[in-house]
Amino acid sequence: MKIVLIDDERPALDDLSYLLKSYDAEIIGTFTNPVKAFDSLAQLKPEVVFLDIDMPVLNGIELGIKIQSLLPEIILVFVTAYSEYALEAFKAYPLDYMLKPVNEERLARTIDHIEKTIEKRGQKNKATPLIRCFGNFEVINGNAAVRFPTQKARELLAYLICNSDQAVYRDELIYALFGNEDDKKNANNLRVTLYRLRNALSAIGINNEQVSIKEDYALTIQDRICDFIDFCRFIKSNKSVDDANIDYAERILALYQGDLLSDWDVLWVVENREWARIQFEETMLKVAFYYISKQQSRNAERVLLQLIENHPFADQGYELLLDIYMETGAIPKYSHYYRRYTRLMEEELDSMPDEKYAVFFAKNCR
């Protein structure tokens, strides 16, 4: 493993360097100046950084956060003489935290932890993570499913997914997850929850290039990992459906395997769920209209049937489907779906289909 050491005290660097000689470790840089250390890391690209916390100009926690932004896969280990920094150090999401003077037994446990983490990443990064939000919420990587340490960690990820690719206000997150309780207490709860979430994702090999949560709580996920995020990106970047995007539109719509986060029943989920329903219906209709314009009635029929199976109250979907059956003379199909549409309108909406459909039914299906 390639290691960089950062401590403003040269004797501390020398002591740690000596202890690390017993391991399969290559020390590729030692720095007493944290600013110079940061400036060198992009070129050195270490796997592990051991760093002190109490340093002038730029303390270790601030430096750790900057390092993680530069090198998302970095493993941080804090080495400090002050135990009171422990809780605050979690802001930088270190793998470990050691007190000076470092003894050999403690360092051995840390090195073992580092080696196992690197090995797991090597094995699991070969798989492609999958985050499913349509239907029940689940996060998997290969054959491994994430084990959320708390319900709040699970909810935090789901909330960030529904607000992806943008900064999220801390107060907004606190309110959504913890309500209106003491702000200082819940600010700490949020910090710890985010720390646990990141560890849970890392534990099954999901790396920061695939799923990244910034300090401003902006979540970025690579394409083809999360169904809902792929769905949102398509909706926001494609106002129409045409020859250029029809195949991708079909793939995106196939991701809709049920309502968004169907196993959740909290207000912010309900609002996002309704938005997703509307976008799904509108996009399905755009795809159907595309196929109708191309005189591909079978494809249009297939899309409309998928729409009404997912959204039984999609009246425009029913009407387009009946129009197709009228035009193609598919009388048995027309009769079946007209009866179904009429029953739905009467029982649920206390209304009736447009008169032209009743006239056609009376002339052809009696």
DRENDRENLO-413802 format. One record per residue (C-alpha): residue in three letters; residue number from 1; x, y negated, z negated. Coordinates in Angstrom, 3 decimals. Each point is the difference from the previous one (the first is absolute). Layout:
node type:ALA | seq:NUM | east:X | north:Y | up:Z
...
***
This chain:
node type:MET | seq:1 | east:0.000 | north:0.000 | up:0.000
node type:LYS | seq:2 | east:1.181 | north:-3.527 | up:0.757
node type:ILE | seq:3 | east:0.008 | north:-2.281 | up:-3.044
node type:VAL | seq:4 | east:0.482 | north:-3.717 | up:-0.675
node type:LEU | seq:5 | east:0.709 | north:-1.281 | up:-3.521
node type:ILE | seq:6 | east:-0.909 | north:-3.536 | up:-1.117
node type:ASP | seq:7 | east:0.969 | north:-1.427 | up:-3.399
node type:ASP | seq:8 | east:1.442 | north:-3.388 | up:-0.911
node type:GLU | seq:9 | east:2.414 | north:1.707 | up:-2.421
node type:ARG | seq:10 | east:2.933 | north:1.723 | up:1.707
node type:PRO | seq:11 | east:0.672 | north:2.456 | up:-2.886
node type:ALA | seq:12 | east:-3.589 | north:1.292 | up:0.268
node type:LEU | seq:13 | east:0.507 | north:0.604 | up:3.738
node type:ASP | seq:14 | east:3.251 | north:1.839 | up:-0.649
node type:ASP | seq:15 | east:-1.555 | north:2.216 | up:-2.676
node type:LEU | seq:16 | east:-2.955 | north:0.995 | up:2.202
node type:SER | seq:17 | east:2.275 | north:0.572 | up:3.004
node type:TYR | seq:18 | east:2.116 | north:2.376 | up:-2.091
node type:LEU | seq:19 | east:-3.048 | north:1.977 | up:-1.188
node type:LEU | seq:20 | east:-1.379 | north:0.312 | up:3.544
node type:LYS | seq:21 | east:3.218 | north:1.650 | up:1.252
node type:SER | seq:22 | east:-1.302 | north:3.282 | up:-1.448
node type:TYR | seq:23 | east:-2.865 | north:0.051 | up:2.496
node type:ASP | seq:24 | east:-0.452 | north:0.297 | up:3.738
node type:ALA | seq:25 | east:-0.245 | north:-3.772 | up:0.280
node type:GLU | seq:26 | east:1.723 | north:-2.528 | up:2.235
node type:ILE | seq:27 | east:0.302 | north:-3.459 | up:-1.526
node type:ILE | seq:28 | east:-0.091 | north:-2.261 | up:3.046
node type:GLY | seq:29 | east:-0.014 | north:-3.314 | up:-1.860
node type:THR | seq:30 | east:0.440 | north:-1.577 | up:-3.435
node type:PHE | seq:31 | east:-1.044 | north:-3.601 | up:-0.686
node type:THR | seq:32 | east:0.154 | north:-2.397 | up:-2.912
node type:ASN | seq:33 | east:-1.887 | north:-2.692 | up:1.937
node type:PRO | seq:34 | east:-3.662 | north:0.948 | up:0.587
node type:VAL | seq:35 | east:-0.455 | north:-2.448 | up:2.860
node type:LYS | seq:36 | east:3.014 | north:1.347 | up:1.897
node type:ALA | seq:37 | east:-1.222 | north:3.513 | up:-0.724
node type:PHE | seq:38 | east:-3.375 | north:-0.685 | up:1.584
node type:ASP | seq:39 | east:1.601 | north:-1.597 | up:3.042
node type:SER | seq:40 | east:2.090 | north:3.161 | up:0.550
node type:LEU | seq:41 | east:-2.729 | north:2.616 | up:-0.430
node type:ALA | seq:42 | east:-1.508 | north:-0.280 | up:3.481
node type:GLN | seq:43 | east:3.332 | north:1.088 | up:1.478
node type:LEU | seq:44 | east:0.920 | north:2.559 | up:-2.668
node type:LYS | seq:45 | east:-3.454 | north:1.688 | up:-0.091
node type:PRO | seq:46 | east:0.459 | north:1.969 | up:-3.230
node type:GLU | seq:47 | east:-2.426 | north:2.664 | up:-1.153
node type:VAL | seq:48 | east:0.334 | north:-0.945 | up:-3.670
node type:VAL | seq:49 | east:0.744 | north:-3.244 | up:-1.838
node type:PHE | seq:50 | east:0.982 | north:-0.074 | up:-3.683
node type:LEU | seq:51 | east:-0.421 | north:-3.545 | up:-1.295
node type:ASP | seq:52 | east:0.164 | north:-1.973 | up:-3.194
node type:ILE | seq:53 | east:-2.944 | north:-2.176 | up:-1.033
node type:ASP | seq:54 | east:1.531 | north:-2.857 | up:-1.983
node type:MET | seq:55 | east:2.041 | north:-1.773 | up:2.712
node type:PRO | seq:56 | east:0.479 | north:-3.711 | up:0.795
node type:VAL | seq:57 | east:-1.607 | north:-1.771 | up:2.973
node type:LEU | seq:58 | east:-2.109 | north:3.030 | up:0.985
node type:ASN | seq:59 | east:-1.077 | north:2.502 | up:-2.649
node type:GLY | seq:60 | east:-0.221 | north:3.697 | up:0.760
node type:ILE | seq:61 | east:-3.806 | north:0.148 | up:0.098
node type:GLU | seq:62 | east:-0.237 | north:-2.815 | up:2.546
node type:LEU | seq:63 | east:2.859 | north:1.561 | up:1.953
node type:GLY | seq:64 | east:-1.683 | north:3.412 | up:-0.086
node type:ILE | seq:65 | east:-3.178 | north:-1.433 | up:1.508
node type:LYS | seq:66 | east:1.991 | north:-1.696 | up:2.765
node type:ILE | seq:67 | east:1.933 | north:3.211 | up:0.685
node type:GLN | seq:68 | east:-3.217 | north:2.013 | up:0.350
node type:SER | seq:69 | east:-1.330 | north:-2.523 | up:2.510
node type:LEU | seq:70 | east:3.206 | north:0.357 | up:2.012
node type:LEU | seq:71 | east:0.382 | north:3.791 | up:-0.391
node type:PRO | seq:72 | east:-3.429 | north:1.554 | up:-0.731
node type:GLU | seq:73 | east:1.422 | north:3.499 | up:-0.586
node type:ILE | seq:74 | east:2.640 | north:-1.096 | up:-2.508
node type:ILE | seq:75 | east:0.274 | north:1.753 | up:-3.371
node type:LEU | seq:76 | east:0.570 | north:-2.460 | up:-2.838
node type:VAL | seq:77 | east:1.475 | north:0.882 | up:-3.392
node type:PHE | seq:78 | east:0.277 | north:-2.721 | up:-2.620
node type:VAL | seq:79 | east:2.946 | north:0.115 | up:-2.393
node type:THR | seq:80 | east:-0.267 | north:-2.512 | up:-2.830
node type:ALA | seq:81 | east:0.963 | north:-0.602 | up:-3.617
node type:TYR | seq:82 | east:-3.449 | north:-1.348 | up:-0.859
node type:SER | seq:83 | east:-2.936 | north:2.358 | up:-0.562
node type:GLU | seq:84 | east:-2.506 | north:-2.879 | up:-0.102
node type:TYR | seq:85 | east:0.282 | north:-0.312 | up:3.790
node type:ALA | seq:86 | east:-1.574 | north:3.435 | up:0.523
node type:LEU | seq:87 | east:-3.624 | north:-1.063 | up:0.603
node type:GLU | seq:88 | east:0.904 | north:-2.991 | up:2.149
node type:ALA | seq:89 | east:2.341 | north:2.177 | up:2.062
node type:PHE | seq:90 | east:-3.005 | north:1.919 | up:1.341
node type:LYS | seq:91 | east:-0.664 | north:-3.018 | up:2.249
node type:ALA | seq:92 | east:2.810 | north:1.286 | up:2.225
node type:TYR | seq:93 | east:-1.229 | north:3.639 | up:-0.081
node type:PRO | seq:94 | east:3.300 | north:1.648 | up:-0.986
node type:LEU | seq:95 | east:0.515 | north:3.733 | up:0.042
node type:ASP | seq:96 | east:1.702 | north:-0.144 | up:-3.392
node type:TYR | seq:97 | east:1.132 | north:-2.302 | up:-2.811
node type:MET | seq:98 | east:3.164 | north:0.661 | up:-2.011
node type:LEU | seq:99 | east:1.423 | north:-1.784 | up:-3.026
node type:LYS | seq:100 | east:3.663 | north:-0.943 | up:-0.366
node type:PRO | seq:101 | east:2.322 | north:1.530 | up:-0.855
node type:VAL | seq:102 | east:-1.002 | north:2.755 | up:2.420
node type:ASN | seq:103 | east:0.799 | north:3.475 | up:-1.289
node type:GLU | seq:104 | east:0.751 | north:2.963 | up:2.237
node type:GLU | seq:105 | east:-3.072 | north:2.042 | up:-0.986
node type:ARG | seq:106 | east:-2.376 | north:-2.881 | up:0.768
node type:LEU | seq:107 | east:1.699 | north:-0.691 | up:3.332
node type:ALA | seq:108 | east:-0.214 | north:3.696 | up:0.928
node type:ARG | seq:109 | east:-3.797 | north:-0.080 | up:-0.415
node type:THR | seq:110 | east:-0.228 | north:-3.127 | up:2.127
node type:ILE | seq:111 | east:2.160 | north:1.450 | up:2.784
node type:ASP | seq:112 | east:-2.089 | north:3.177 | up:-0.024
node type:HIS | seq:113 | east:-3.143 | north:-2.128 | up:0.338
node type:ILE | seq:114 | east:1.543 | north:-1.948 | up:2.886
node type:GLU | seq:115 | east:1.093 | north:3.148 | up:1.847
node type:LYS | seq:116 | east:-3.437 | north:1.591 | up:-0.327
node type:THR | seq:117 | east:-1.677 | north:-3.198 | up:1.233
node type:ILE | seq:118 | east:2.271 | north:-0.178 | up:3.053
node type:GLU | seq:119 | east:-0.562 | north:3.698 | up:0.729
node type:LYS | seq:120 | east:-3.800 | north:-0.342 | up:-0.239
node type:ARG | seq:121 | east:0.038 | north:-2.986 | up:2.310
node type:GLY | seq:122 | east:2.045 | north:1.917 | up:2.531
node type:GLN | seq:123 | east:-2.470 | north:2.877 | up:-0.036
node type:LYS | seq:124 | east:-3.246 | north:-1.904 | up:-0.133
node type:ASN | seq:125 | east:0.840 | north:-2.905 | up:2.289
node type:LYS | seq:126 | east:-0.114 | north:2.518 | up:2.852
node type:ALA | seq:127 | east:-3.770 | north:0.210 | up:-0.489
node type:THR | seq:128 | east:-2.432 | north:-2.705 | up:1.064
node type:PRO | seq:129 | east:-2.077 | north:-1.433 | up:-2.840
node type:LEU | seq:130 | east:-3.751 | north:-0.136 | up:0.428
node type:ILE | seq:131 | east:-2.340 | north:-2.312 | up:-1.891
node type:ARG | seq:132 | east:-3.684 | north:0.741 | up:0.553
node type:CYS | seq:133 | east:-2.530 | north:-2.650 | up:-0.988
node type:PHE | seq:134 | east:-2.986 | north:0.991 | up:2.149
node type:GLY | seq:135 | east:-1.807 | north:2.549 | up:-2.137
node type:ASN | seq:136 | east:1.725 | north:0.924 | up:-3.259
node type:PHE | seq:137 | east:3.245 | north:-1.820 | up:-0.793
node type:GLU | seq:138 | east:3.176 | north:2.097 | up:0.184
node type:VAL | seq:139 | east:3.721 | north:-0.534 | up:0.510
node type:ILE | seq:140 | east:2.168 | north:2.865 | up:1.259
node type:ASN | seq:141 | east:3.469 | north:0.546 | up:1.433
node type:GLY | seq:142 | east:0.452 | north:3.341 | up:1.689
node type:ASN | seq:143 | east:-1.420 | north:2.522 | up:-2.442
node type:ALA | seq:144 | east:0.352 | north:-2.276 | up:-3.019
node type:ALA | seq:145 | east:-2.849 | north:-2.150 | up:-1.303
node type:VAL | seq:146 | east:0.794 | north:-3.044 | up:-2.106
node type:ARG | seq:147 | east:-0.740 | north:0.425 | up:-3.685
node type:PHE | seq:148 | east:-1.177 | north:-3.368 | up:-1.202
node type:PRO | seq:149 | east:1.150 | north:-0.473 | up:-3.600
node type:THR | seq:150 | east:-3.119 | north:-2.030 | up:-0.831
node type:GLN | seq:151 | east:-3.319 | north:-0.864 | up:1.595
node type:LYS | seq:152 | east:1.140 | north:-3.633 | up:0.101
node type:ALA | seq:153 | east:3.034 | north:0.922 | up:2.121
node type:ARG | seq:154 | east:-2.321 | north:1.749 | up:2.455
node type:GLU | seq:155 | east:-2.353 | north:-2.971 | up:0.049
node type:LEU | seq:156 | east:2.871 | north:-2.443 | up:0.464
node type:LEU | seq:157 | east:1.160 | north:1.776 | up:3.161
node type:ALA | seq:158 | east:-3.543 | north:0.126 | up:1.385
node type:TYR | seq:159 | east:-0.519 | north:-3.712 | up:-0.732
node type:LEU | seq:160 | east:3.278 | north:-0.976 | up:1.689
node type:ILE | seq:161 | east:-0.918 | north:2.131 | up:3.025
node type:CYS | seq:162 | east:-3.271 | north:-1.919 | up:0.325
node type:ASN | seq:163 | east:2.018 | north:-3.243 | up:-0.097
node type:SER | seq:164 | east:3.036 | north:1.166 | up:1.960
node type:ASP | seq:165 | east:2.493 | north:-2.090 | up:1.980
node type:GLN | seq:166 | east:-0.541 | north:-3.067 | up:-2.192
node type:ALA | seq:167 | east:0.989 | north:-1.347 | up:-3.386
node type:VAL | seq:168 | east:-2.449 | north:0.748 | up:-2.810
node type:TYR | seq:169 | east:-0.357 | north:-2.355 | up:-2.942
node type:ARG | seq:170 | east:1.012 | north:1.557 | up:-3.290
node type:ASP | seq:171 | east:-3.076 | north:-1.399 | up:-1.781
node type:GLU | seq:172 | east:-2.208 | north:1.533 | up:2.691
node type:LEU | seq:173 | east:1.571 | north:3.406 | up:-0.612
node type:ILE | seq:174 | east:-0.319 | north:-0.315 | up:-3.760
node type:TYR | seq:175 | east:-3.685 | north:-0.876 | up:0.303
node type:ALA | seq:176 | east:-0.701 | north:2.860 | up:2.433
node type:LEU | seq:177 | east:1.796 | north:2.635 | up:-2.074
node type:PHE | seq:178 | east:-0.335 | north:-1.158 | up:-3.600
node type:GLY | seq:179 | east:-2.801 | north:-2.563 | up:-0.140
node type:ASN | seq:180 | east:0.090 | north:-3.169 | up:-2.084
node type:GLU | seq:181 | east:2.049 | north:1.188 | up:-2.955
node type:ASP | seq:182 | east:3.106 | north:-1.718 | up:-1.374
node type:ASP | seq:183 | east:2.045 | north:-1.188 | up:2.998
node type:LYS | seq:184 | east:3.441 | north:0.486 | up:-1.579
node type:LYS | seq:185 | east:-0.805 | north:3.553 | up:-1.018
node type:ASN | seq:186 | east:-1.409 | north:0.899 | up:3.400
node type:ALA | seq:187 | east:2.853 | north:-1.652 | up:1.862
node type:ASN | seq:188 | east:2.254 | north:2.517 | up:-1.731
node type:ASN | seq:189 | east:-2.488 | north:2.804 | up:0.728
node type:LEU | seq:190 | east:0.119 | north:-0.930 | up:3.684
node type:ARG | seq:191 | east:3.799 | north:0.000 | up:0.039
node type:VAL | seq:192 | east:0.183 | north:3.422 | up:-1.626
node type:THR | seq:193 | east:-2.741 | north:1.367 | up:2.289
node type:LEU | seq:194 | east:1.898 | north:-1.156 | up:3.083
node type:TYR | seq:195 | east:3.171 | north:1.589 | up:-1.334
node type:ARG | seq:196 | east:-1.805 | north:3.301 | up:-0.541
node type:LEU | seq:197 | east:-1.596 | north:-0.145 | up:3.434
node type:ARG | seq:198 | east:3.333 | north:-0.516 | up:1.729
node type:ASN | seq:199 | east:1.488 | north:2.911 | up:-1.905
node type:ALA | seq:200 | east:-2.950 | north:2.236 | up:0.890
node type:LEU | seq:201 | east:0.420 | north:-0.757 | up:3.707
node type:SER | seq:202 | east:3.759 | north:0.489 | up:-0.163
node type:ALA | seq:203 | east:-0.454 | north:3.313 | up:-1.822
node type:ILE | seq:204 | east:-1.556 | north:1.588 | up:3.098
node type:GLY | seq:205 | east:2.528 | north:-1.574 | up:2.371
node type:ILE | seq:206 | east:-1.906 | north:-3.057 | up:1.239
node type:ASN | seq:207 | east:2.665 | north:-2.649 | up:0.561
node type:ASN | seq:208 | east:-0.160 | north:-3.789 | up:0.081
node type:GLU | seq:209 | east:0.224 | north:-0.138 | up:3.773
node type:GLN | seq:210 | east:-3.194 | north:2.026 | up:0.222
node type:VAL | seq:211 | east:-1.892 | north:-1.627 | up:-2.879
node type:SER | seq:212 | east:1.344 | north:-3.272 | up:-1.366
node type:ILE | seq:213 | east:-1.426 | north:-2.084 | up:-2.858
node type:LYS | seq:214 | east:1.673 | north:-3.401 | up:-0.250
node type:GLU | seq:215 | east:0.318 | north:-2.184 | up:-3.090
node type:ASP | seq:216 | east:-2.970 | north:-2.087 | up:1.199
node type:TYR | seq:217 | east:-2.007 | north:3.274 | up:0.092
node type:ALA | seq:218 | east:-0.116 | north:-0.038 | up:3.801
node type:LEU | seq:219 | east:-0.351 | north:3.595 | up:1.186
node type:THR | seq:220 | east:1.449 | north:1.051 | up:3.348
node type:ILE | seq:221 | east:-0.513 | north:3.499 | up:1.375
node type:GLN | seq:222 | east:1.423 | north:1.342 | up:3.242
node type:ASP | seq:223 | east:-2.401 | north:0.831 | up:2.813
node type:ARG | seq:224 | east:-1.522 | north:3.497 | up:0.075
node type:ILE | seq:225 | east:0.244 | north:0.491 | up:-3.763
node type:CYS | seq:226 | east:-3.192 | north:-1.540 | up:-1.393
node type:ASP | seq:227 | east:-3.286 | north:0.445 | up:1.882
node type:PHE | seq:228 | east:-1.630 | north:-3.160 | up:-1.356
node type:ILE | seq:229 | east:3.013 | north:-2.227 | up:0.706
node type:ASP | seq:230 | east:0.289 | north:1.328 | up:3.574
node type:PHE | seq:231 | east:-3.738 | north:-0.644 | up:0.364
node type:CYS | seq:232 | east:0.317 | north:-3.579 | up:-1.294
node type:ARG | seq:233 | east:2.976 | north:-0.811 | up:2.207
node type:PHE | seq:234 | east:-1.856 | north:1.197 | up:3.087
node type:ILE | seq:235 | east:-3.125 | north:-2.002 | up:-0.875
node type:LYS | seq:236 | east:1.960 | north:-3.199 | up:-0.637
node type:SER | seq:237 | east:2.129 | north:0.221 | up:3.153
node type:ASN | seq:238 | east:-2.616 | north:1.255 | up:2.499
node type:LYS | seq:239 | east:-3.064 | north:-2.154 | up:0.569
node type:SER | seq:240 | east:-1.179 | north:2.145 | up:2.898
node type:VAL | seq:241 | east:0.361 | north:3.548 | up:1.357
node type:ASP | seq:242 | east:1.414 | north:0.411 | up:3.487
node type:ASP | seq:243 | east:2.162 | north:2.259 | up:2.169
node type:ALA | seq:244 | east:3.112 | north:-0.969 | up:-1.956
node type:ASN | seq:245 | east:-1.198 | north:1.005 | up:-3.452
node type:ILE | seq:246 | east:-2.858 | north:2.486 | up:0.477
node type:ASP | seq:247 | east:2.097 | north:3.071 | up:-0.895
node type:TYR | seq:248 | east:1.384 | north:-1.649 | up:-3.130
node type:ALA | seq:249 | east:-3.486 | north:-1.226 | up:-0.943
node type:GLU | seq:250 | east:-1.277 | north:3.584 | up:0.120
node type:ARG | seq:251 | east:2.889 | north:1.185 | up:-2.185
node type:ILE | seq:252 | east:-0.620 | north:-2.742 | up:-2.544
node type:LEU | seq:253 | east:-3.733 | north:0.675 | up:-0.155
node type:ALA | seq:254 | east:0.658 | north:3.705 | up:-0.535
node type:LEU | seq:255 | east:1.668 | north:-0.968 | up:-3.288
node type:TYR | seq:256 | east:-3.390 | north:-0.982 | up:-1.391
node type:GLN | seq:257 | east:-0.857 | north:3.238 | up:-1.794
node type:GLY | seq:258 | east:-2.444 | north:-1.485 | up:-2.498
node type:ASP | seq:259 | east:-0.539 | north:-3.202 | up:-1.894
node type:LEU | seq:260 | east:3.032 | north:-1.864 | up:-1.293
node type:LEU | seq:261 | east:1.121 | north:1.371 | up:-3.388
node type:SER | seq:262 | east:-3.245 | north:1.923 | up:-0.320
node type:ASP | seq:263 | east:0.990 | north:1.362 | up:-3.435
node type:TRP | seq:264 | east:0.180 | north:-3.542 | up:-1.461
node type:ASP | seq:265 | east:-2.819 | north:-2.202 | up:-1.269
node type:VAL | seq:266 | east:1.488 | north:-3.358 | up:-1.002
node type:LEU | seq:267 | east:-0.992 | north:-3.393 | up:1.393
node type:TRP | seq:268 | east:3.130 | north:-0.760 | up:2.013
node type:VAL | seq:269 | east:-0.218 | north:3.428 | up:1.678
node type:VAL | seq:270 | east:-3.681 | north:-0.491 | up:0.887
node type:GLU | seq:271 | east:0.797 | north:-3.319 | up:1.704
node type:ASN | seq:272 | east:2.842 | north:1.498 | up:2.063
node type:ARG | seq:273 | east:-2.096 | north:3.082 | up:0.770
node type:GLU | seq:274 | east:-2.783 | north:-2.114 | up:1.492
node type:TRP | seq:275 | east:2.521 | north:-1.946 | up:2.097
node type:ALA | seq:276 | east:1.446 | north:3.274 | up:1.327
node type:ARG | seq:277 | east:-3.481 | north:1.308 | up:0.845
node type:ILE | seq:278 | east:-0.807 | north:-3.123 | up:2.005
node type:GLN | seq:279 | east:3.324 | north:0.067 | up:1.854
node type:PHE | seq:280 | east:-0.368 | north:3.698 | up:0.770
node type:GLU | seq:281 | east:-3.480 | north:-0.475 | up:1.434
node type:GLU | seq:282 | east:0.975 | north:-3.045 | up:2.066
node type:THR | seq:283 | east:3.079 | north:1.715 | up:1.410
node type:MET | seq:284 | east:-1.902 | north:3.193 | up:0.808
node type:LEU | seq:285 | east:-2.505 | north:-2.099 | up:1.933
node type:LYS | seq:286 | east:2.828 | north:-1.719 | up:1.886
node type:VAL | seq:287 | east:1.394 | north:3.412 | up:0.960
node type:ALA | seq:288 | east:-3.466 | north:1.181 | up:1.082
node type:PHE | seq:289 | east:-0.518 | north:-3.119 | up:2.118
node type:TYR | seq:290 | east:3.426 | north:0.574 | up:1.568
node type:TYR | seq:291 | east:-0.982 | north:3.515 | up:1.075
node type:ILE | seq:292 | east:-3.393 | north:-1.180 | up:1.219
node type:SER | seq:293 | east:1.710 | north:-2.649 | up:2.143
node type:LYS | seq:294 | east:2.167 | north:2.777 | up:1.463
node type:GLN | seq:295 | east:-3.114 | north:2.134 | up:0.627
node type:GLN | seq:296 | east:1.356 | north:2.666 | up:-2.336
node type:SER | seq:297 | east:-3.297 | north:0.855 | up:-1.671
node type:ARG | seq:298 | east:1.268 | north:3.170 | up:-1.676
node type:ASN | seq:299 | east:2.784 | north:-1.855 | up:-1.783
node type:ALA | seq:300 | east:-2.417 | north:-2.754 | up:-0.990
node type:GLU | seq:301 | east:-2.428 | north:2.614 | up:-1.331
node type:ARG | seq:302 | east:2.761 | north:1.686 | up:-2.004
node type:VAL | seq:303 | east:1.018 | north:-3.284 | up:-1.619
node type:LEU | seq:304 | east:-3.564 | north:-1.009 | up:-0.826
node type:LEU | seq:305 | east:-0.767 | north:3.379 | up:-1.552
node type:GLN | seq:306 | east:3.079 | north:-0.390 | up:-2.174
node type:LEU | seq:307 | east:-1.199 | north:-3.460 | up:-0.987
node type:ILE | seq:308 | east:-3.484 | north:1.030 | up:-1.112
node type:GLU | seq:309 | east:1.326 | north:3.015 | up:-1.868
node type:ASN | seq:310 | east:2.213 | north:-2.306 | up:-2.052
node type:HIS | seq:311 | east:-2.499 | north:-2.884 | up:-0.119
node type:PRO | seq:312 | east:-3.585 | north:1.272 | up:0.223
node type:PHE | seq:313 | east:-1.341 | north:-3.580 | up:-0.075
node type:ALA | seq:314 | east:1.955 | north:-1.147 | up:3.071
node type:ASP | seq:315 | east:-3.086 | north:-1.049 | up:1.968
node type:GLN | seq:316 | east:1.997 | north:-1.356 | up:2.951
node type:GLY | seq:317 | east:1.776 | north:3.341 | up:0.230
node type:TYR | seq:318 | east:-3.332 | north:1.822 | up:0.190
node type:GLU | seq:319 | east:-1.321 | north:-2.379 | up:2.645
node type:LEU | seq:320 | east:3.087 | north:0.330 | up:2.195
node type:LEU | seq:321 | east:-0.228 | north:3.773 | up:-0.322
node type:LEU | seq:322 | east:-3.682 | north:-0.028 | up:1.015
node type:ASP | seq:323 | east:0.861 | north:-2.291 | up:2.935
node type:ILE | seq:324 | east:2.539 | north:2.546 | up:1.227
node type:TYR | seq:325 | east:-2.506 | north:2.848 | up:-0.276
node type:MET | seq:326 | east:-2.635 | north:-2.060 | up:1.843
node type:GLU | seq:327 | east:2.425 | north:-0.792 | up:2.810
node type:THR | seq:328 | east:1.352 | north:3.558 | up:0.331
node type:GLY | seq:329 | east:-3.392 | north:1.678 | up:-0.422
node type:ALA | seq:330 | east:1.082 | north:2.031 | up:-3.031
node type:ILE | seq:331 | east:-3.581 | north:0.370 | up:-1.242
node type:PRO | seq:332 | east:0.497 | north:2.638 | up:-2.766
node type:LYS | seq:333 | east:2.837 | north:-2.039 | up:-1.510
node type:TYR | seq:334 | east:-2.043 | north:-3.187 | up:0.326
node type:SER | seq:335 | east:-2.950 | north:1.630 | up:-1.768
node type:HIS | seq:336 | east:2.164 | north:1.295 | up:-2.846
node type:TYR | seq:337 | east:1.782 | north:-3.270 | up:-0.736
node type:TYR | seq:338 | east:-3.070 | north:-2.151 | up:0.569
node type:ARG | seq:339 | east:-1.878 | north:2.001 | up:-2.654
node type:ARG | seq:340 | east:2.952 | north:-0.208 | up:-2.337
node type:TYR | seq:341 | east:0.395 | north:-3.756 | up:0.549
node type:THR | seq:342 | east:-3.732 | north:-0.616 | up:-0.439
node type:ARG | seq:343 | east:-0.112 | north:1.977 | up:-3.250
node type:LEU | seq:344 | east:2.974 | north:-1.912 | up:-1.308
node type:MET | seq:345 | east:-1.504 | north:-3.370 | up:0.898
node type:GLU | seq:346 | east:-3.357 | north:0.856 | up:-1.607
node type:GLU | seq:347 | east:1.334 | north:1.536 | up:-3.210
node type:GLU | seq:348 | east:2.951 | north:-2.230 | up:-0.731
node type:LEU | seq:349 | east:-0.644 | north:-3.297 | up:1.757
node type:ASP | seq:350 | east:-3.814 | north:-0.107 | up:0.258
node type:SER | seq:351 | east:0.348 | north:-0.838 | up:3.686
node type:MET | seq:352 | east:-0.245 | north:1.576 | up:3.455
node type:PRO | seq:353 | east:2.382 | north:0.241 | up:2.989
node type:ASP | seq:354 | east:-0.372 | north:-2.400 | up:2.913
node type:GLU | seq:355 | east:-3.178 | north:0.589 | up:2.003
node type:LYS | seq:356 | east:1.838 | north:1.074 | up:3.158
node type:TYR | seq:357 | east:1.255 | north:3.114 | up:-1.777
node type:ALA | seq:358 | east:-3.499 | north:0.917 | up:-1.161
node type:VAL | seq:359 | east:-1.357 | north:-0.455 | up:3.543
node type:PHE | seq:360 | east:2.696 | north:2.241 | up:1.480
node type:PHE | seq:361 | east:-0.641 | north:2.615 | up:-2.673
node type:ALA | seq:362 | east:-3.757 | north:-0.066 | up:0.647
node type:LYS | seq:363 | east:0.475 | north:0.462 | up:3.754
node type:ASN | seq:364 | east:2.715 | north:2.659 | up:-0.034
node type:CYS | seq:365 | east:0.042 | north:1.882 | up:-3.286
node type:ARG | seq:366 | east:-3.633 | north:0.818 | up:-0.872
***
